[in-house]
């Protein structure tokens, strides 16, 4: 069927319509300007009439007669004197115009005295960095005009700068990280410490935009997030950091908050995660939050190096294969995880060669959460045993193809003990707690785009997924429900997310080895040549994918 052309009024009628709208808008603006005096006097007459009615209502009834007589006498005198009605009309119009004027106080234009002093101090502090002796007409000079250097500025209720656009000369080396860091450090110190600033450099236009970021919400508790299978909510960030929002339930209210979503599984480009922080920074809460989300669609194996029982609430739950705190149990569980990864690779490769879909047991996600591997590595070295991190090589290298995800959490003082395999394959990174620029850059690979503050709440930090941008992060409150210091609201929120208990807490550590016996024996029964060929084929497919 031939395509019929659009009607003429729809195809080329947009320009006349736009011109008609512009003419109508111009005519309306002109009419408002012409009729403005009449509108003002109408408002004044209405206000005078309203004042007269209130005066009459407030007058006692016994005095209304003399008042009417007085008004009638004034009207009679006005009528009898020469030009009386004309003068009365002029007086009434003048009173109406005065009464109908706009009484809204005009906002003060420009900064006040204290703000001028603050802007002047910022300008003088930037002079040594944004000026050279060879410049014939410097934009920054001692005693110069700060109005030309500061294109726009805003202040908060405390009188401190909340947003500012700085114009700097073109010869400033804004492409060098050290030069930019000096300016950012100076503005951070002069504008007020204790706040977090975002610096946006426009190298093409020679503009620096300084923005004070509001603190992230810390009252978000653990809950069911509206996400697809394979999506993990690490926390929440600024509205400008992502174009996606998630609905959150906060008591009887509901709000939308922008999240930091980590996509895992076979399609993920960052299949494994590394979280680093200081003691009390919230890395354990992050792993607990990931475990509660992962249990919706998969199985979880938890290895805790601290041995403090922070994951005791997950012991014996449906989908939790084991919660290991000792070295022997950790080695046995991680060895089973390595064999399980190989088994999944072999099963998927056989199904692919036969032209069948992958078995269901290979598509169910398996999560390995390893908290503080440096502690168990130290114990293994002291006892002459194998480092548990060495058993993570197979899940880290081939976990993406086998639908196995590894999450490792450790502290800054133990980063040197992490193996190269862990550091190379954990491309999703999270830094929590107070940290310096150098510490954050060592973990994330790039410096943050904001100024880290020394005092931050638990779960507050930065996240970077692969080679993406650095996001501010606030982990949802997921404390240990068995901790006495936990609030009742957060305790109930975590308990509501826990799966049903399938085994007594005391017997749960023995569940994983019993369940793991069959897969391990099945893997060992496969011929060595077939294992090598299958793993090599899956490696090739994973590399091509």
N, C-alpha and C positions, 0 to 999 in steps of 0.2 A: 504494500500500500504506500502510495506517495505521501510524503510529509506535507501537510498543509501549512502555509505560512501563518505566522501570528497576525492578528488584526493590527492595523496601522497604529491605532491608539496605544497598543501595548508594546509595539516594537520600537517606535521612535517618539513616544509622547512624554518621556521622562524629562527632557529639557524644558518644554513649556510648563510642565507642572512645577518644576523646581523654580523657574522664574516667577510663576504666579505666587508660589509660597513666599518667595523673597519680597515681592511687591506687597503682599498682604502684611508681612511682618514689618516692613518699612512704614506702611500706612498706619498700622496700629501704633508703632512707636511715635510717629508724628502726631497722631491724634491725642495720645497721652500727654505729650509735651504741650499741645495747644490748650487742652482742657484741664491742665494741672491747676491753674488758679480757681476755676470753677469747682473742681473736686475738693480743693482745700477749703473754700468757703462753704460748700455743702457739709463737709465734716464739722466745720465750726458752728454752723447753724444747728446741726443736730446736737452738738455738745451743749450749746446755749439753751436749746429747748429742753434737753435732759436736765440741765442745772436748774431751769425754772420749775420743772415738774417736781424735782426733789425739794426745792425751796418751798413750794406750795404744800407739799405733803408734810414737810417738817413744821409748818406754821400751825399753831393751835387754832381750833375752830372759832374761838372767841376773838381772835385777832385777824381773821381772814376778811371781815367786813372793812375795817379801817385800811387794810392793805389794798383792797380793791379800790377804795375811794382815793387813796394816794396815787395809784397807777392811773386811774381815770383823770385825776387832776394834772398829772405830768403829760398825758397824751393831749389834753385840752390846751395846755400852755404851748406845747410844741406845734399844734395845729394853728394857733392864733398868731404866733410870732412870725415875722417875715423869714422866708426860706426855711422854716422849721422842719417840714417833712423831708426836704432834701438833705438837710444837715443830719436829721435822725437816721435817714437811710444810709448816708455815708458812714456815720458812726457805727451803725449795725454791721455793715459790710467789713469795716476795719476790725471790729471786735470778732466777727466770725473768722476772718483771715488769721487773726492772731490766735484764736482758740483752735483752729483747725490745722495749725502747723504741725510738722512731724516732731514729736517729743522724744524720739529714740536718741539716746546719747551717741554721738559719733565715736567710733573706736579710735584710740590714739594711733597715729601713724608714726612709724619709725621706732627705734629702740629707746628705752629710757636711759637715765644716766648710768645706772649700774650695768646695763647691757652694753652700753657704749664702751665702758671701761673694760669689760670682758673681751669684746671684739678687738679693741685696741691692743690689749695684751697678746691676743692670739696673733694679730698682724705683726707686732714687733718681734714675737718669738719666731716667726717664719721668715723674717728678713734675711738672716744669714744663710738660709738654705735656698731661697728663691731669688737671689740677686748676685750679680757679679760686678766688679768695678768697671768693666768695659761696656756695660749697658748704658747708652746715652739717656734713655728715658725709662728707668726701672719701674716695674709695677710694684715691687716691694722695696721700700727705702725707709730708713729710720725717720720718723716724723711724717711719713707719707699719708696718703688718703686710703683708709681701709675700705671705703665704699666701693672703690674700683676693683679691689681684690676679692671681696666677698659678694658673689652675685646674689645670693639669697641666704636667709638664715631664719631659724625658728628657735624659740626658747620654751622650756617647760615651766611648770608652776613654781619650781625652785629657782628660776632665773638662770639655769644652765642651758647651754646650747643643746638642742635636740636634733637639729638637722642644719646642714650648712653646705653650700657649694662654693668651693675655692677655685679661683682662676689663677693659674700659675704660668710663668713664661715658657715659651716653646723650647728654650735651650736647657730646661731642667731635665735631667736624665731619669725620666719616669719609667724607662724600660729596664732599669737595673733594680734588682730586688733590694739591695742594701739601701739605696737612696729612698725608695718607697717606704722601707721599714723605718727609717729615721723620721720621716714625716708622720707616719702613722703613730709612732711612739710619742712624738712631741704633741700631736693633737690629742691623743688619749690622755696624756698627763695634764695638759692645760685645760681641756674641756671638762675634766672631772673623772676621777678614778672610781672604781666600783661599778661601772656600767660597761655594757658590751656594745662596741661600735662596729659598724660595717663601712668599709672603705671601697668605693667604686671609682676606679681610675678610667677616665676617658682620655686616652692618649692622643686620639685624633683631634679632639676639641680642646685639649689642655684644661680639663676640668676634673676636680676631685670632689666627689659627693660623700660627705660624712653623715651617717645616720645612726642615731642611738636606737638599738633594738630593744623592744620590750621583753621582759623575762618570759620564758616559756612556762606553760601551765604545768604545775606539779601536782594537781589534784586529780589526775586521770588514773583511775584504778584499772586493774586487770579485768577484762571482759571479753565477750565474743565479738570479734571484729568482722565486719562485712568484707571478706576477702575471698578470692578464688583459691582452689587447692594449689599448693605450691607457693603461695604468697605469704610472707612472714612480715608482720608489723614489728619493726625494731623499736619504734617510738614515734614521736611527733615533733614537727619542726615549724618554721615560719610559713606564712601564707605565700611568700614569694619564692620559697624553696621548691614547691611542687604545685602542679595544676590539679591535683586530686585531693579530695577530702573524704573523710569517713564519718558517718554519724555515730555519736557516742551518747550513751545514756548516763546522765548524771542525776540520780534521784528521780524526780518527776520531770526534769527538763531534758532536752535533747539539743545537742549542738554539733556542728561540723568542724572538724579539726584536720589540718593537713598532715598526713602521715609520711614516714619513711618506710617504704615497702621494699623488702628484699625478696626477689623472685628466685626460687630454687628449683631443682629438678633437672630433667634431661635437657630442657631448653635454656637453662640458665647459663650466663657467661661468668657469673661469680658463684660457683656452687658451694663454696665453703667460706666460713667466717672466722675472724680472729678479733676478740675483744680484749682490750688492755686497760688497766686502771690501777689506782692506788687502793689500799685497804679501805673498805667502806664506800667505794665510789659507785657501786651498783652493778658490777659485772655478774655477780651471782643472781641478782634479781633479773638481769637481762636473760641469762640462761634459763631461769625458771619460767620467765614469760615465753621464751621460745618453746620450751618443753610443753607448756599448756596448750599452745597453738598447734604444735606438731602432733599432739595426741588426737586431734580431731580426725586426721586422715592417715596416720602412720604409727610406727613403733619407735620407741625411744630407748636408747642405752646410755646411762649416765655413769660417768666415772668422776668421782670427787677426790681430789688430791688433798684437800684440807683435812678431811676426816671430822668435820664439825657437825655433820648431820643437817646441812642446809637443805638437802633434798629428801629428807625423811618423809615429807608429806606425799611423795610420789611412790614410795615403796609399796609393792604389792598391788599397784593400780593396773587396770586394764590397759594394755598397750605398752607398759613399762617393762622391758625385758629384764633389766637389772639396775640396781643402784649400788655401785661398788665404791668402797672407801679404802680398802686395803690393797697392797701391792699385788698379792697373789690373785685376788679376784679381778683386779684391773687387767692383769696380763692375760688371764683366761678369757675374759669378756672381749678384749680387743683382738685376741687371736681368733676367737670365733667370728668377730666382725670382719676380719680380713678374709677368712675362709668363706663367709657369707657373701662378701663382695665378689669373690672369684666364682662362687656357685651361680650367682645371678648373671655374671658375664657369660658363663658357659651356657646356661639355660637360654639366655636371650640370643646368643649366637646360634645355637642349635635350631631355635624356632625361626630365626631369620633365614637360615639356610634351607629349612623345610618349607618356607613360605607361609608360616603361621604367625599369628600375633604373639607377642611376648607373654609368658605365663603371668597369672595374676599375682603370684607371690614375688615376682621380680619387679612388678610395677608399684607395689605398696611401698611408700617412702620409709626409709630407715634412717634415723637420726642418731648420731654419736655426739654426745655432749661431754666434753672433757674440761673439767675445771681444775686449774692449777696443775698442769702436767709437770712443772718444774719440781714440785715437791716429791712426786713419785719417782721422777728421774733421779733425784738425789738419793732417795732410799735404794733404788735399784743399783746405782753405782756403788753405794756403800756395801751392799750385799753381793756384789759381783753378778747381778742378774741383768737381763736385757732391759733397755730403756723402753717404757711403754710407747713413747713417741715413734719408735721404729716400727711398731705394729700399725701405725696410721698411714704408712706409705701406700698400701694398696687402696684403702678407702679414699685417700686424698687424690691419688693419681687417676683412679678409675671409678670413683664414686659417682661422677656425673652420668656416666653411661649405665651404671647399675642402680641409679636412683638412691644413692646413699649420700647423706649430707653430714659434714663434720663441722662442729662448732667448738673452738678452743678459746678459753679465757685464762689470762694470767696477769701478773703485775709487772709494772715497769722495771722493777729491780731484778726481774727474772727473764727479761727478753733475750739475754745472751744464751740462756739455756734452751731456747726453742731451736729445733732442728731446721735445716735449710728446706726440707720438704714441707714442713708446716708453714714456714714463712712464704714459700713460693706459691703454694696452692690455695692459700687463704686470701683471696683477692678482695673480699668484702671485709672492711675494717671498721672498728668502732673504738673510740677513745672516750673513757668516762672519767669524771672527777677533775680536780684541778691539775693542770699540766702546762708546761711552757711551750713556746712556739717550736723549739727544737724537738721536744718529746712528741708533740703532735705530728710534726713533719716526718719524724723517723717512722712512725706507725702508718700514717695515711699516705705518705709519699709526697704530699704537697702541704704547704702551710695553710692554716685556716683563713677564711676571708673575713673573719671577725677577730676582735681582741679577747682572748680568754681572760676570765676574771679569776682571782685567787680563791674566792669563796663561792662555791656552787653547791646546790643540793645534790643528794644521791640520785644517780641515774641521769645526770646532766653531762653532756659532752658533745662529740662530733662523730659523724658517720660518713663514710665514703664507699660507694659500691663500685669496685673496679676502677676504671679511669674516669668516673663521673665527677660531679662537683661535690664539694664538701658541704654537708648539711649540719646545722645545729640539731641536736637530738635531746629529747627528754623521754627516758624509758618509762612506760607505765608502771605504777607502783605495784610490784608483785612480791611482797615480803613473804617470809616463812610464816605460815599460819600458826605454827607451834611456838613461835617466839612471843614471850610475854610483853615485849615492847611494841608489838604490832597493834595498831588501832583495830577496833572491832569491825569497822566498815571494810577496811582492806582485808582483814582475816576472812570475813564472810564472802568477799568477792573472790578470793583465791579458792576457798573451799567449794564454792559453787561451780568452779571450772574443773575440779578434779574428777577424773573418771571413777567409775565404781571400783571398789576393792575386790580383787579376785583371789587373794591369798593373804594369810595372816602376815603382819609386818615382820615377825621374827623369822618366818620361813621364806620370805621373798628373795633373799640373796641366792638361795639354791635353785630358783626357778629358771634363771637364764642358762646355767650349765646343762640342766636336764633338757630344756627345749633346744639347746644348741647341739646336742649330741648327734642327732640324725643328720643335720646339714654338714657337720664336720666329717662324719664318716662317709657321707655321699661324695663329698669333694675328694677325700683321700682315695676313694675307690676308682676315680676316673684315671685313665691312663695318662702318663706324664706328657706324652707327645700331643695328645688331644688337648690338654690344658694349655700347653704353650701355644699351639696353633689358634685356639679359641681366643685366648687373651690377646695375642698379636692381632687377630682380625678385629676384635673390638677396639683395640687401641687405634687401629687405622681408621675405623669408622668414627671414633670420637674425635680424632684429629681433623678429619675432613668436616665433621659437623661443627 
